[in-house]
Amino acid sequence: MMWKYIRQYLFFAILAALFMIGEVSMDLIQPGIMSQIVDNGVLGLNNDGVGNLELIWQLGIQMIGLVLFGGLCGALNNVFVHMSGQNIGNEIRKDCFRQIMTFSFPQLDRFGTGSLVTRVTNDITQVQTLVSQFVRGMIRTSLLMFGSMYCMFRLNRNFGFIVLCAFPLLVGCLVLCMSKANPLFSKLQAQLDTINDIMQEDVSSIRMIKACVREIYEKVRFGKANNELIKTQLRVLIIFAFMNPVINALMYIVVAIILLVGSFEVGNNGATPGNIMAAITYTTQLLNGILMLVLLFQNISRGLASWKRIKEVLYSQPELRDGTFSGTTVQQGEIEFRNVSFTYPGSSQMVLDHINLTIHQGETIAIMGATGCGKTTLVNLIPRFYDVTEGAVLVDGIDVREYRQKALREKVAVVLQKSELFSTTICENIAWGAQDAAMEKIKDAAITAQADDFITSTPDCYNTMVAERGMSLSGGQKQRISIARAVLKPAEILIFDDCTSALDLKTEADLYAALRKTNPKSSKIMIAQRIASVRRADRIVVLKNGKIVACGPHKELIKSCAIYQDIYHSQIGEEDEKHEYT
């Protein structure tokens, strides 16, 4: 619960509370001193109507000292409130991010990128505000309200009863408004998720939007989502817009009644003008306390709604439970799919259907098939991005579910269909999977990936900065940097998921020739659509509707597999046979 984070910085919160008590105490003392200045210093009620300038000076200097002390307490209160609130928010944000890093792909899909961004940014900011407002606002509001009531009774019992009678009306108005506004806060955060989702999608796909001339459509889509957010926000603001004038009106009625009653009290010597002035000041402080309470409850309600959303992240259990094995194995790079079937979570359609396949160390396996036949899903089971629905995937003779995920993924290097680059230098992008790699090894990996030539042609060579998501590079350049990153990683298994589609046939052939020389012991799995890309593989696996329909070398499949023959003949008609590199 939230207490786990609060207790780490409870000392700062206690100090903030103590300084707040000091600040409010000074505020409550001053109306009493002002009453003495008016009654005894100005009107001279205790001296036959003769004013006392010396008393005015004494009490005035005393008030100035109290104001300065109260101001110092307020400043220190703010310091310790921020120290507690910001540090608590920092711990929650780091824990949220750590938890997100453990999520499986299905969990990430269920939350959505926009929602996770909102939770780690806006929601945690709301929780920080909740903590700060609670430490500062709740103490100040409580002391102002109850302290003002107490001082009013001490000053004049009749004045105290007047305020006490109005108190239930004020609290009732507050409760009514909060009951109407509270359900809207969760709705606000969900609508903010939607806006972040649209922003994330549109910014990452801006080139496609422009290419398809869909700017107007996306503006309308964003506008609708934003209008819904504003509509909900306005409903909240309208509720509070009506509440503030009502509370103000009630308090002004109280002030008017105090003045009316006070005029009779003065005539009957039951009160003094200073008493009435002090009573009005206490009433104003009480009003300020109630208005602060309104803001406080608003922030607390939003903070609690945000905390509920944050808890969904913090206390979500990773769906892929970590195994215990992280030792060494006799075999290296051996992969076995044993009667593997797979269905995506929430779907009833079987993507892989009883796959049986063994890949030996150092072997190069190519996977081909129509779009949607399960190629990428099959290789995603090796580093355990997903768990099988049925059967088992074994790496080096051990079920991947028995491995510690870190140990398993250290054995595997993956180049995804979409090249993922970071906003840093080319050198650091290549070294992402092997941070301690020497510059010489980084260059060797780039040479193997056929990337060295274009890298050295840039002004800063390997220190050239890459724009966000690699926008400053061509598709082929991004793919080659991603391949260099995988080659640099000391992995037993290399997976290339259709990652050479932007390379010309000669560059691709040079790449695979270099891989055979530099990584002869690594098992290589390549997903490709081009015959020229896969024909040199030791074996080619042909998938159809999640099943293996053929498996063998190029020369065997060209004779025995009708699906492979169709692919071969359709592509040979498009590609010059001299580029097949037989």
C-alpha positions in Angstrom: 0.0 0.0 0.0 1.0 3.7 -0.1 2.2 3.4 3.5 5.2 1.4 2.2 6.4 4.6 0.4 5.3 7.2 3.0 7.1 5.5 5.9 10.5 5.9 4.1 10.1 9.7 4.3 7.9 9.9 7.4 10.5 12.0 9.2 10.1 14.8 6.6 6.3 14.6 6.8 6.4 14.9 10.6 8.7 17.9 10.4 6.4 19.5 7.8 3.4 18.9 10.2 5.2 20.5 13.1 6.1 23.6 11.1 2.5 23.8 9.8 1.2 23.7 13.4 3.6 26.7 14.2 2.3 28.6 11.1 -1.4 28.1 11.9 -0.9 28.9 15.6 0.6 32.3 14.7 -2.5 32.9 12.5 -4.9 32.1 15.3 -3.1 34.2 17.9 -3.1 37.4 15.8 -6.9 38.2 15.8 -6.8 38.2 19.7 -3.9 40.7 19.6 -5.7 42.8 17.1 -8.7 42.9 19.4 -6.5 44.3 22.2 -5.0 46.9 19.9 -8.5 48.1 18.9 -10.2 47.9 22.3 -7.3 49.1 24.6 -4.8 50.8 22.3 -7.2 52.7 19.9 -10.5 53.0 21.8 -9.0 52.9 25.3 -11.9 51.0 26.8 -9.8 50.2 29.9 -8.6 53.8 30.2 -11.8 55.9 30.1 -11.7 56.2 26.3 -8.1 57.4 26.1 -6.0 55.6 23.6 -2.6 54.0 24.4 0.0 54.5 21.6 2.7 52.7 23.6 0.5 49.6 23.8 -0.2 49.9 20.1 3.5 49.9 19.4 4.2 46.9 21.7 1.4 44.8 20.4 2.2 45.8 16.8 5.8 44.8 17.1 4.7 41.6 18.7 2.3 40.9 15.8 5.1 41.6 13.3 7.4 39.1 15.1 4.6 36.5 15.1 4.0 37.1 11.4 7.7 36.6 10.6 7.9 33.5 12.7 4.7 32.1 11.1 6.2 32.9 7.6 9.4 31.0 8.5 7.4 28.0 9.7 5.3 28.2 6.5 8.5 28.2 4.3 10.1 25.3 6.2 6.8 23.5 6.0 6.8 23.8 2.2 10.4 22.6 2.0 9.7 19.4 4.0 6.4 18.8 2.2 8.1 18.9 -1.2 10.9 16.7 0.1 8.4 14.1 1.3 6.1 14.4 -1.7 8.7 14.4 -4.4 10.7 11.6 -2.9 7.6 9.4 -2.5 6.6 10.1 -6.1 10.2 9.3 -7.2 10.1 5.9 -5.5 6.7 5.0 -6.9 7.7 6.1 -10.4 10.9 3.9 -10.3 9.0 0.9 -8.9 6.3 1.3 -11.6 9.0 1.4 -14.3 10.7 -1.6 -12.8 7.4 -3.5 -12.8 6.6 -2.6 -16.4 10.0 -4.0 -17.4 8.9 -7.4 -16.0 5.6 -7.4 -18.0 5.0 -10.0 -20.6 3.9 -8.9 -24.1 0.2 -9.7 -23.4 0.3 -7.6 -20.3 1.8 -4.7 -22.2 -0.9 -5.1 -24.8 -3.7 -5.1 -22.2 -2.5 -1.9 -20.5 -1.5 -0.1 -23.7 1.4 2.3 -24.2 -0.7 5.4 -23.7 -2.2 4.2 -20.5 1.2 3.2 -19.1 2.7 6.6 -20.0 -0.3 8.3 -18.2 0.1 6.2 -15.1 3.9 6.7 -14.8 3.6 10.5 -15.4 0.2 12.1 -14.7 -1.1 9.6 -12.2 2.0 9.6 -10.1 2.0 13.5 -10.2 -1.5 13.3 -8.8 -0.4 11.0 -6.0 2.5 13.4 -5.2 -0.1 16.2 -5.0 -2.2 13.9 -2.7 0.6 13.4 -0.3 1.7 17.0 -0.3 -1.9 18.3 0.1 -2.6 15.8 2.9 0.5 16.7 4.8 0.1 20.4 4.4 -3.5 21.0 3.6 -5.2 18.6 6.0 -3.3 19.8 9.0 -3.7 23.5 8.1 -7.4 23.1 7.3 -8.2 21.1 10.5 -6.3 23.5 12.7 -7.8 26.6 11.0 -11.4 25.2 11.2 -11.3 23.8 14.7 -8.9 26.4 16.0 -11.1 29.2 14.8 -14.2 27.6 16.3 -12.4 27.2 19.7 -11.1 30.8 19.6 -14.6 32.0 18.7 -16.1 30.3 21.8 -13.4 31.7 24.0 -14.0 35.2 22.5 -17.8 35.1 22.8 -20.0 32.1 23.3 -22.8 33.5 21.2 -20.5 34.1 18.2 -19.3 30.5 18.6 -22.8 29.1 18.5 -23.6 31.1 15.3 -20.7 29.6 13.5 -21.5 26.1 14.9 -25.0 26.3 13.6 -23.7 27.1 10.1 -21.1 24.4 10.1 -23.4 21.4 9.2 -24.7 23.4 6.2 -21.2 24.1 5.0 -20.1 20.4 5.4 -23.3 19.2 3.8 -22.7 21.4 0.7 -19.1 20.0 0.6 -20.2 16.4 0.8 -22.9 16.8 -1.8 -20.5 18.4 -4.3 -17.8 15.8 -3.7 -20.2 12.9 -4.2 -21.0 14.3 -7.6 -17.4 15.0 -8.6 -15.6 11.9 -7.3 -16.8 9.4 -10.0 -15.6 11.8 -12.7 -12.0 11.7 -11.7 -11.4 8.1 -12.8 -13.2 8.9 -16.0 -10.8 11.9 -16.5 -7.7 9.7 -16.2 -9.2 7.0 -18.6 -9.9 9.8 -21.2 -6.3 11.0 -20.7 -5.2 7.5 -21.5 -7.1 7.7 -24.8 -5.4 11.0 -25.8 -2.0 9.6 -25.0 -2.7 6.5 -27.1 -3.7 8.7 -30.1 -0.6 11.0 -29.6 1.7 8.0 -29.4 0.3 6.4 -32.4 0.2 9.5 -34.5 3.6 10.8 -33.7 5.2 7.4 -34.4 3.2 7.1 -37.6 3.4 10.7 -38.8 5.1 9.7 -42.1 2.4 7.3 -43.0 -0.3 9.8 -42.0 1.2 12.4 -44.3 1.8 9.8 -47.1 -1.9 8.8 -47.0 -3.1 12.4 -46.5 -4.9 11.5 -43.3 -4.0 14.6 -41.3 -7.6 15.8 -41.2 -8.9 12.4 -40.1 -6.4 12.3 -37.3 -7.1 15.9 -36.3 -10.8 15.0 -36.0 -10.1 11.8 -34.1 -7.8 13.7 -31.6 -10.4 16.5 -31.4 -13.2 14.1 -30.4 -11.1 12.5 -27.7 -10.0 15.9 -26.4 -13.6 17.2 -26.5 -14.7 14.3 -24.3 -11.9 15.1 -21.8 -12.8 18.8 -21.7 -16.5 17.9 -21.3 -15.7 15.8 -18.3 -13.3 18.4 -16.9 -16.0 21.1 -17.3 -18.5 19.0 -15.4 -16.1 18.9 -12.5 -15.3 22.6 -12.7 -19.0 23.5 -12.9 -19.8 21.5 -9.8 -17.1 23.4 -7.9 -18.1 26.7 -9.5 -21.5 26.4 -7.9 -20.1 25.2 -4.6 -17.7 28.1 -3.9 -20.4 30.8 -4.2 -22.7 28.9 -2.0 -20.1 28.4 0.7 -19.1 32.1 0.4 -22.7 33.2 0.7 -23.2 31.1 3.9 -20.1 32.5 5.5 -21.1 36.1 4.6 -24.5 35.4 6.2 -22.7 34.2 9.3 -20.6 37.4 9.3 -23.8 39.5 8.9 -25.4 37.7 11.8 -22.3 38.2 14.0 -22.3 41.9 13.2 -26.0 42.0 14.1 -25.7 40.1 17.3 -22.4 42.0 18.1 -24.2 45.4 17.9 -26.6 44.2 20.6 -23.8 42.7 22.6 -21.8 46.0 22.4 -24.9 47.9 23.6 -25.3 45.6 26.5 -21.6 45.6 27.3 -21.4 41.9 26.4 -18.8 42.4 23.6 -16.4 45.1 22.4 -15.7 46.3 18.9 -12.4 44.5 19.0 -14.2 41.3 19.8 -16.4 41.7 16.8 -13.4 42.4 14.6 -11.6 39.4 15.9 -14.8 37.3 15.4 -15.0 38.4 11.8 -11.3 37.5 11.3 -11.9 34.1 12.8 -14.9 33.6 10.6 -12.8 34.5 7.6 -10.2 32.0 8.6 -12.8 29.4 9.0 -14.1 30.2 5.5 -10.6 29.9 4.1 -10.2 26.6 5.9 -13.4 25.3 4.3 -12.5 26.5 0.9 -9.1 24.8 1.4 -11.0 21.7 2.4 -12.8 21.8 -0.9 -9.6 22.0 -2.9 -8.0 19.4 -0.6 -10.8 16.9 -1.1 -10.7 17.5 -4.8 -7.0 16.7 -4.9 -7.4 13.7 -2.6 -10.1 12.3 -4.7 -8.1 12.7 -7.9 -5.0 11.3 -6.1 -6.9 8.2 -4.8 -8.3 7.6 -8.3 -4.8 7.8 -9.7 -3.4 5.6 -6.9 -5.9 2.9 -7.8 -4.6 2.9 -11.4 -1.0 2.9 -10.2 -1.7 -0.1 -7.9 -2.9 -2.0 -11.0 0.7 -1.7 -12.3 2.6 -2.1 -9.1 0.7 -5.2 -8.0 0.3 -6.9 -11.3 2.1 -10.2 -11.1 4.3 -11.0 -14.1 2.5 -13.7 -16.2 5.8 -15.4 -17.1 7.1 -16.8 -13.9 10.9 -16.9 -13.6 12.6 -20.3 -13.5 15.5 -21.3 -11.3 18.1 -22.6 -13.8 21.0 -20.3 -14.7 23.9 -22.6 -14.9 25.9 -24.0 -17.8 24.8 -26.7 -20.2 26.7 -29.4 -22.1 24.9 -28.5 -25.3 25.1 -25.0 -26.7 22.7 -23.6 -29.3 20.5 -26.7 -29.5 16.8 -25.9 -29.9 13.8 -28.4 -29.8 10.2 -27.7 -30.4 8.4 -30.6 -28.8 4.7 -31.0 -29.8 4.3 -27.2 -29.5 0.9 -25.5 -29.9 0.2 -21.9 -29.2 -2.8 -19.6 -29.0 -2.6 -15.9 -28.1 -4.2 -14.9 -24.8 -7.8 -13.9 -25.3 -8.0 -15.6 -28.7 -9.4 -19.0 -29.6 -7.5 -19.3 -32.9 -4.6 -21.7 -32.8 -1.5 -20.0 -34.3 0.9 -23.0 -34.0 -0.4 -26.6 -34.2 1.7 -29.4 -32.8 5.1 -28.2 -34.1 8.0 -30.7 -33.8 11.4 -29.4 -34.9 15.0 -29.8 -33.7 17.7 -27.3 -34.6 21.3 -28.4 -33.9 24.3 -26.2 -32.8 25.8 -24.2 -35.7 22.9 -25.1 -38.0 21.2 -22.4 -40.2 17.5 -22.8 -40.4 15.2 -20.7 -42.6 11.5 -20.4 -42.1 9.1 -19.5 -44.9 5.4 -19.3 -45.3 2.5 -17.0 -46.1 1.8 -13.9 -43.9 0.1 -15.0 -40.7 1.2 -18.6 -40.8 3.1 -18.3 -37.4 6.7 -17.7 -38.4 7.4 -14.9 -35.9 5.3 -16.5 -33.2 7.4 -19.6 -33.5 10.7 -17.8 -32.9 9.2 -15.7 -30.2 8.8 -18.8 -28.1 12.6 -19.4 -28.0 13.5 -16.4 -25.8 10.2 -16.9 -24.0 8.4 -13.8 -25.1 5.3 -16.0 -24.8 4.7 -19.3 -23.1 3.5 -22.3 -25.2 -0.1 -23.3 -24.8 0.8 -27.0 -25.2 4.1 -28.9 -25.5 7.5 -27.5 -24.7 10.4 -25.5 -26.2 13.8 -26.7 -25.1 17.1 -24.8 -25.3 20.2 -26.9 -24.8 18.0 -29.7 -23.5 16.2 -27.6 -20.8 12.6 -26.3 -21.0 12.7 -22.5 -21.4 10.2 -22.2 -18.5 12.9 -23.6 -16.2 15.4 -20.9 -17.0 15.9 -17.6 -15.3 14.7 -15.2 -18.0 17.9 -13.3 -17.9 20.0 -16.4 -18.3 17.9 -17.6 -21.2 17.9 -14.3 -23.1 21.6 -14.0 -22.7 21.8 -17.1 -24.9 19.7 -15.5 -27.7 20.2 -12.5 -29.9 17.1 -11.3 -31.8 16.8 -8.9 -34.7 13.1 -7.9 -35.0 11.1 -7.2 -38.1 11.0 -3.5 -37.0 14.4 -2.1 -36.3 14.4 -0.6 -32.9 17.1 2.2 -32.5 17.6 4.6 -29.7 18.4 8.4 -29.6 22.1 8.0 -29.1 25.2 7.3 -31.1 25.6 4.5 -33.7 28.3 3.1 -31.5 26.1 2.9 -28.4 23.2 1.5 -30.5 25.4 -1.4 -31.7 26.8 -2.0 -28.2 23.3 -2.0 -26.6 23.4 -5.8 -25.9 27.1 -5.8 -24.9 27.8 -2.6 -23.0 31.4 -3.5 -22.2 32.4 -4.4 -25.7 35.6 -2.8 -27.0 35.5 -0.5 -30.0 37.4 -3.0 -32.1 34.6 -5.6 -31.6 32.0 -3.1 -32.3 33.6 -2.3 -35.7 34.0 -6.1 -36.4 30.3 -6.5 -35.8 29.5 -3.6 -38.1 31.7 -5.1 -40.8 30.0 -8.5 -40.5 26.6 -6.7 -40.7 27.8 -4.8 -43.8 27.3 -1.5 -42.0 30.9 -0.3 -41.6 31.0 1.4 -45.1 28.0 3.7 -44.6 29.0 4.4 -40.9 32.5 5.5 -41.8 31.1 7.7 -44.6 29.2 9.9 -42.0 31.0 13.0 -40.6 31.3 11.6 -37.0 31.5 7.9 -38.0 30.5 5.7 -35.1 29.8 8.8 -32.9 27.1 9.9 -35.3 23.9 10.6 -33.4 20.8 8.7 -34.4 17.5 10.6 -34.5 14.5 9.3 -32.5 13.4 5.8 -33.7 16.2 6.0 -36.3 14.4 8.6 -38.5 17.8 9.9 -39.7 18.7 6.6 -41.3 17.3 4.6 -44.2 15.5 1.3 -43.7 18.5 -0.7 -44.8 20.9 1.2 -42.6 18.6 0.7 -39.6 18.5 -3.0 -40.3 22.2 -3.3 -40.6 22.8 -1.5 -37.3 20.3 -3.8 -35.6 22.0 -6.9 -37.1 25.4 -5.6 -35.9 23.9 -5.3 -32.4 22.8 -8.9 -32.5 26.2 -10.1 -34.0 28.1 -8.3 -31.2 26.2 -10.0 -28.5 27.9 -13.3 -27.5 24.9 -15.4 -28.1 24.5 -19.1 -28.9 21.4 -18.5 -31.0 20.8 -15.8 -33.6 17.3 -15.0 -34.7 16.7 -12.9 -37.8 13.0 -12.1 -38.1 12.7 -10.8 -41.7 15.3 -8.2 -40.9 17.0 -8.1 -44.3 14.0 -7.1 -46.3 15.5 -3.6 -47.0 18.8 -5.0 -48.1 19.7 -5.7 -51.7 20.5 -9.3 -52.6 24.2 -8.8 -52.9 24.5 -7.1 -49.5 22.3 -9.8 -47.9 24.4 -12.6 -49.5 27.6 -10.9 -48.2 26.0 -10.6 -44.7 25.2 -14.4 -44.5 28.6 -15.3 -45.9 30.3 -13.2 -43.2 28.1 -14.7 -40.5 29.1 -18.2 -41.5 32.8 -17.2 -40.9 32.4 -15.1 -37.8 29.7 -17.1 -35.9 30.2 -20.7 -37.1 29.1 -22.3 -33.8 25.9 -20.1 -33.3 22.6 -21.6 -34.4 20.9 -19.2 -36.9 17.2 -19.0 -37.5 16.1 -16.7 -40.3 12.6 -15.7 -41.3 12.5 -14.4 -44.9 10.2 -14.1 -47.9 12.8 -14.3 -50.6 14.1 -17.6 -52.0 17.5 -15.9 -52.6 17.7 -15.2 -48.8 17.0 -18.7 -47.6 18.4 -21.1 -50.3 21.8 -21.4 -48.6 20.3 -22.5 -45.3 21.0 -26.0 -44.1 17.3 -26.6 -43.9 14.2 -24.6 -44.8 11.0 -25.0 -42.8 7.8 -24.3 -44.7 4.8 -23.3 -42.5 1.2 -23.3 -43.5 -1.6 -22.4 -41.1 0.6 -23.0 -38.1 1.8 -26.4 -39.2 5.1 -27.6 -40.7 4.3 -28.9 -44.2 7.9 -29.4 -45.3 11.4 -29.3 -43.9 14.7 -29.8 -45.8 17.4 -28.2 -47.9 16.6 -26.0 -51.0 17.4 -28.8 -53.5 15.1 -31.2 -51.8 12.2 -28.8 -51.4 12.3 -27.6 -55.0 11.5 -31.2 -56.0 9.1 -32.3 -53.2 7.2 -29.3 -51.8 4.5 -27.8 -54.0 4.2 -24.6 -51.8 8.0 -24.0 -52.0 7.9 -24.6 -55.7 5.2 -22.0 -56.1 7.2 -19.5 -54.1 10.4 -20.3 -56.1 8.8 -20.0 -59.5 6.9 -16.8 -58.7 10.1 -15.1 -57.5 12.4 -16.4 -60.2 10.1 -14.7 -62.6 10.8 -11.4 -60.9 14.4 -11.7 -60.0 17.3 -12.1 -62.3 18.7 -15.6 -61.9 22.3 -14.2 -61.8 21.5 -12.7 -58.4 20.7 -16.0 -56.8 24.3 -16.6 -56.0 24.3 -20.3 -56.6 
